[in-house]
Amino acid sequence: MMRMKTRWIAVALIVVAVVSLLYIYQSAHYENVLRITTTTSLYTTGLLDKLADAFKQKHPNVLVQFIPVGSGEALRRAAQGDADMVLSHAPNLERRYLNDGTLKTGRIFAYNYFIIVGPGNDPAGITGMEPLKAMAAIYTAGEEGKAKFVSRADNSGTHARELMLWSLAGVNPSGKSWYLELGSDMAQTLMVANEKGAYTLSDIGTYLKFSSRLGELKPLIDKGDVLLNIYSVYVVNPVKVPAVNEKLAEAFMEFILSEEGQRIIEEYGIAEYGKPFFNAVIGGPTEKLNDAWESMAELGMS
């Protein structure tokens, strides 16, 4: 038994050494490394790899490293020095890091909408309702033993919006037996909701990406300003956080806001799914998006 345990420890050490050497090799092989902490809802769809590939056509000696986590964790890691830039969709959380100086500059670069998904038989009867009335109806159905709701519960942008919706609806599901808190990413949350015949809040992109595996889980509410989902890009402040590759981060931000970057965003998903995952902001409702971001940031801070 001791010999087997020693063998497994040796194997683990070898794996760690190999991964470390690969990381060192990759970093040394490129002139510049750009570290980006990002919301999982962007990374899971595959959009970021598409953008990075196009960016590297112009900057061949750059290694773009994505660290996909929830928006809250993405911002926290940036503050502790693990990133040069952040991609997030949680205005209330972003405002905190703007206020404390962690983030230097930022821009909205894409948007879509959150959707409330649930079983096709819709036991809470929310189909066609306004979002806040739908959340209240799910709460009532949950209390009556007719429905369940699955929450990411991971301090992500989606989780922050879900909590905001419950609050605006005037109800609090925390601690209820029908309210399942996972601490998981969006894909896993959708899978569990499908398995349990439950409702959940999702970004439209991740839902479309996994829709073929979700059986009877259907989008029931997809309209309403309160479901507007705004994605922003931020450069980490090198004055507050040491060793930030500010120049490269700003170059990537400029690229995703350029006509080429915006075209990639606008067209992504159409070929495979028949509809775009995201809306570009170039030529779009910039003022409306900025006002909406401010409103969401204030709501989340209250």
C-alpha positions as CSV (number, residue, x, y, z in Angstrom):
1,M,0.0,0.0,0.0
2,M,2.8,2.4,0.9
3,R,4.6,1.5,-2.3
4,M,1.5,2.3,-4.4
5,K,0.9,5.6,-2.5
6,T,4.6,6.6,-3.2
7,R,4.2,5.7,-6.9
8,W,1.1,7.9,-7.2
9,I,2.9,10.8,-5.5
10,A,5.8,10.4,-8.0
11,V,3.4,10.3,-10.9
12,A,1.6,13.5,-9.6
13,L,5.0,15.3,-9.2
14,I,6.0,14.3,-12.8
15,V,2.7,15.7,-14.2
16,V,3.1,18.9,-12.3
17,A,6.7,19.2,-13.6
18,V,5.6,18.6,-17.2
19,V,2.8,21.1,-17.0
20,S,5.2,23.7,-15.5
21,L,7.8,23.1,-18.2
22,L,5.2,23.4,-20.9
23,Y,4.0,26.7,-19.4
24,I,7.6,28.0,-19.2
25,Y,8.3,26.8,-22.8
26,Q,5.1,28.5,-24.1
27,S,5.8,31.7,-22.3
28,A,9.4,31.8,-23.5
29,H,8.4,30.9,-27.0
30,Y,6.4,34.1,-27.3
31,E,7.6,37.6,-27.0
32,N,4.4,38.7,-25.1
33,V,1.8,36.9,-23.0
34,L,-1.6,38.4,-22.5
35,R,-3.5,37.0,-19.5
36,I,-7.3,37.5,-19.6
37,T,-9.7,36.4,-16.8
38,T,-13.1,36.0,-18.4
39,T,-16.7,35.1,-17.6
40,T,-17.3,31.5,-18.6
41,S,-20.3,32.4,-20.7
42,L,-18.0,34.0,-23.2
43,Y,-15.4,31.3,-23.1
44,T,-17.7,28.3,-23.3
45,T,-19.3,29.5,-26.5
46,G,-15.9,29.5,-28.3
47,L,-16.1,33.1,-29.3
48,L,-12.9,34.1,-27.5
49,D,-10.8,31.5,-29.3
50,K,-12.1,32.9,-32.6
51,L,-11.2,36.5,-31.5
52,A,-7.8,35.4,-30.2
53,D,-7.0,33.6,-33.5
54,A,-7.8,36.7,-35.5
55,F,-5.8,38.9,-33.1
56,K,-2.8,36.6,-33.4
57,Q,-2.8,37.0,-37.2
58,K,-1.8,40.6,-36.5
59,H,0.4,39.8,-33.5
60,P,2.0,36.4,-34.2
61,N,4.4,36.5,-31.3
62,V,1.6,36.9,-28.7
63,L,0.3,34.1,-26.5
64,V,-3.3,34.8,-25.3
65,Q,-4.1,32.9,-22.1
66,F,-7.8,32.8,-21.1
67,I,-8.7,32.0,-17.5
68,P,-12.5,31.2,-17.6
69,V,-14.2,31.7,-14.2
70,G,-17.3,33.5,-13.0
71,S,-17.2,37.3,-13.4
72,G,-16.8,37.8,-9.6
73,E,-13.8,35.5,-9.6
74,A,-12.4,37.0,-12.8
75,L,-12.4,40.5,-11.2
76,R,-10.9,39.1,-7.9
77,R,-8.1,37.4,-9.7
78,A,-7.3,40.6,-11.7
79,A,-7.1,42.5,-8.4
80,Q,-4.6,40.0,-7.0
81,G,-2.3,40.3,-10.1
82,D,-3.4,37.2,-12.2
83,A,-4.6,39.1,-15.3
84,D,-3.8,42.0,-17.6
85,M,-7.4,42.4,-18.6
86,V,-10.9,41.3,-17.6
87,L,-14.0,40.3,-19.6
88,S,-17.1,40.5,-17.4
89,H,-20.9,40.9,-17.5
90,A,-21.6,42.0,-13.9
91,P,-22.0,45.8,-13.8
92,N,-22.5,45.9,-10.0
93,L,-19.3,43.9,-9.4
94,E,-17.3,45.8,-12.0
95,R,-18.3,49.1,-10.4
96,R,-16.6,48.0,-7.2
97,Y,-13.3,47.4,-8.9
98,L,-13.5,50.6,-10.9
99,N,-14.1,52.5,-7.7
100,D,-11.1,50.9,-5.9
101,G,-8.8,51.6,-8.9
102,T,-8.1,48.0,-9.9
103,L,-9.5,48.6,-13.4
104,K,-8.1,51.4,-15.4
105,T,-10.2,51.7,-18.6
106,G,-13.2,49.8,-19.9
107,R,-15.7,49.6,-22.8
108,I,-18.9,47.7,-23.6
109,F,-18.1,45.4,-26.5
110,A,-21.1,43.1,-26.9
111,Y,-24.5,42.4,-25.5
112,N,-27.3,39.8,-25.6
113,Y,-30.1,38.8,-23.2
114,F,-30.5,36.5,-20.3
115,I,-33.3,33.9,-20.7
116,I,-35.4,32.1,-18.1
117,V,-35.5,28.5,-19.1
118,G,-37.6,25.7,-17.7
119,P,-39.3,22.4,-18.5
120,G,-41.6,22.4,-21.5
121,N,-44.7,21.7,-19.4
122,D,-44.0,24.9,-17.4
123,P,-45.5,24.0,-14.0
124,A,-45.2,27.6,-12.8
125,G,-47.1,28.9,-15.9
126,I,-44.6,31.7,-16.7
127,T,-44.5,31.5,-20.5
128,G,-45.1,35.0,-21.9
129,M,-44.9,36.8,-18.5
130,E,-42.8,39.8,-17.8
131,P,-39.5,38.6,-16.1
132,L,-40.2,39.9,-12.6
133,K,-43.7,38.4,-12.6
134,A,-42.2,35.2,-13.8
135,M,-39.7,35.1,-10.9
136,A,-42.5,35.7,-8.4
137,A,-44.6,32.9,-10.1
138,I,-41.7,30.5,-9.8
139,Y,-41.3,31.4,-6.1
140,T,-45.0,30.7,-5.5
141,A,-44.9,27.4,-7.5
142,G,-41.9,26.4,-5.5
143,E,-43.6,27.0,-2.2
144,E,-46.6,25.0,-3.4
145,G,-44.3,22.1,-4.3
146,K,-44.9,22.4,-8.0
147,A,-41.5,23.8,-9.2
148,K,-37.8,23.9,-8.6
149,F,-35.1,26.5,-9.4
150,V,-31.4,25.8,-9.9
151,S,-29.0,28.6,-9.1
152,R,-25.4,28.9,-10.2
153,A,-24.6,30.3,-6.8
154,D,-21.0,31.1,-7.9
155,N,-20.7,34.9,-7.7
156,S,-20.8,35.0,-11.5
157,G,-22.5,37.7,-13.6
158,T,-25.4,35.4,-14.2
159,H,-25.7,34.7,-10.5
160,A,-25.6,38.4,-9.7
161,R,-28.4,39.0,-12.2
162,E,-30.5,36.2,-10.8
163,L,-30.2,37.6,-7.2
164,M,-31.2,41.1,-8.6
165,L,-34.3,39.6,-10.3
166,W,-35.4,37.9,-7.1
167,S,-34.9,41.1,-5.2
168,L,-36.8,43.2,-7.7
169,A,-39.6,40.7,-7.7
170,G,-39.9,41.1,-3.9
171,V,-39.1,37.5,-2.9
172,N,-36.1,35.7,-1.4
173,P,-35.7,32.0,-2.2
174,S,-32.6,31.5,-0.1
175,G,-32.8,28.4,2.1
176,K,-35.9,27.0,0.4
177,S,-35.9,23.3,-0.3
178,W,-36.9,23.8,-3.9
179,Y,-34.1,26.3,-4.5
180,L,-30.9,24.4,-5.4
181,E,-27.6,26.2,-5.1
182,L,-24.9,24.5,-7.1
183,G,-21.7,26.6,-7.1
184,S,-21.2,25.6,-10.8
185,D,-20.7,27.1,-14.2
186,M,-23.6,27.8,-16.6
187,A,-23.2,24.5,-18.6
188,Q,-23.4,22.3,-15.5
189,T,-26.3,24.4,-14.1
190,L,-28.3,23.9,-17.4
191,M,-27.6,20.1,-17.3
192,V,-28.8,19.9,-13.7
193,A,-31.9,22.0,-14.4
194,N,-32.7,19.7,-17.3
195,E,-32.2,16.6,-15.2
196,K,-34.5,17.8,-12.4
197,G,-37.1,19.5,-14.6
198,A,-36.3,22.9,-13.0
199,Y,-36.1,26.5,-14.0
200,T,-32.9,28.5,-14.2
201,L,-31.5,31.8,-15.5
202,S,-29.0,31.4,-18.4
203,D,-27.2,33.6,-20.9
204,I,-28.6,32.9,-24.4
205,G,-25.1,31.9,-25.8
206,T,-24.5,29.0,-23.5
207,Y,-28.0,27.8,-23.8
208,L,-27.7,27.7,-27.6
209,K,-24.4,26.0,-27.4
210,F,-25.8,23.1,-25.3
211,S,-29.4,23.1,-26.5
212,S,-29.0,19.8,-28.3
213,R,-28.2,18.1,-24.9
214,L,-31.0,19.8,-22.9
215,G,-34.0,17.7,-23.8
216,E,-37.1,19.4,-22.7
217,L,-35.5,22.5,-21.1
218,K,-36.9,25.4,-23.1
219,P,-36.5,29.2,-23.2
220,L,-39.7,30.5,-21.7
221,I,-38.9,34.2,-21.1
222,D,-36.5,36.0,-23.4
223,K,-37.7,39.6,-23.5
224,G,-37.5,42.5,-21.0
225,D,-35.0,45.3,-20.3
226,V,-34.1,43.7,-17.0
227,L,-32.7,40.7,-18.9
228,L,-30.3,42.8,-20.9
229,N,-26.8,41.2,-20.6
230,I,-23.9,43.6,-21.2
231,Y,-20.3,42.4,-21.7
232,S,-17.5,44.8,-20.9
233,V,-13.7,44.6,-21.4
234,Y,-11.3,46.2,-18.9
235,V,-7.6,46.9,-18.7
236,V,-6.2,46.3,-15.3
237,N,-4.6,49.4,-13.8
238,P,-0.8,48.9,-13.6
239,V,-0.5,51.6,-10.9
240,K,-2.7,49.5,-8.6
241,V,-1.6,46.0,-9.8
242,P,2.1,45.5,-10.7
243,A,3.4,43.7,-13.8
244,V,0.3,44.3,-16.0
245,N,1.0,44.1,-19.7
246,E,-0.9,47.3,-20.3
247,K,0.1,47.9,-23.9
248,L,-0.9,44.5,-25.1
249,A,-4.2,44.6,-23.2
250,E,-5.1,47.9,-24.8
251,A,-4.2,46.4,-28.2
252,F,-6.6,43.5,-27.7
253,M,-9.3,45.8,-26.4
254,E,-8.9,48.0,-29.5
255,F,-9.1,44.9,-31.7
256,I,-12.4,43.5,-30.3
257,L,-13.9,47.0,-30.7
258,S,-12.6,47.3,-34.3
259,E,-14.8,46.6,-37.3
260,E,-13.1,43.2,-37.7
261,G,-13.6,42.3,-34.1
262,Q,-17.2,43.4,-34.0
263,R,-18.0,41.5,-37.2
264,I,-16.6,38.3,-35.6
265,I,-18.8,38.9,-32.6
266,E,-21.9,39.7,-34.7
267,E,-21.6,36.7,-36.9
268,Y,-20.6,34.1,-34.3
269,G,-23.1,31.3,-34.0
270,I,-25.1,32.0,-37.2
271,A,-23.5,29.3,-39.4
272,E,-24.0,26.5,-36.8
273,Y,-27.1,27.6,-34.8
274,G,-28.9,29.8,-37.2
275,K,-28.7,32.9,-35.0
276,P,-25.9,35.0,-33.4
277,F,-24.9,34.4,-29.8
278,F,-24.1,38.1,-29.3
279,N,-24.9,41.5,-30.6
280,A,-22.0,43.8,-31.6
281,V,-22.0,47.4,-30.3
282,I,-20.5,49.1,-33.3
283,G,-23.2,51.2,-34.9
284,G,-25.6,50.0,-32.1
285,P,-27.5,51.6,-29.2
286,T,-24.4,52.8,-27.3
287,E,-26.2,55.4,-25.2
288,K,-28.9,52.9,-24.2
289,L,-26.3,50.3,-23.2
290,N,-24.3,52.8,-21.2
291,D,-27.4,54.0,-19.4
292,A,-28.5,50.4,-18.7
293,W,-25.0,49.5,-17.4
294,E,-25.2,52.4,-14.9
295,S,-28.7,51.4,-13.8
296,M,-27.6,47.8,-13.2
297,A,-24.5,48.9,-11.4
298,E,-26.5,51.1,-9.0
299,L,-29.2,48.4,-8.4
300,G,-26.5,45.9,-7.5
301,M,-24.7,48.3,-5.2
302,S,-27.9,49.2,-3.2
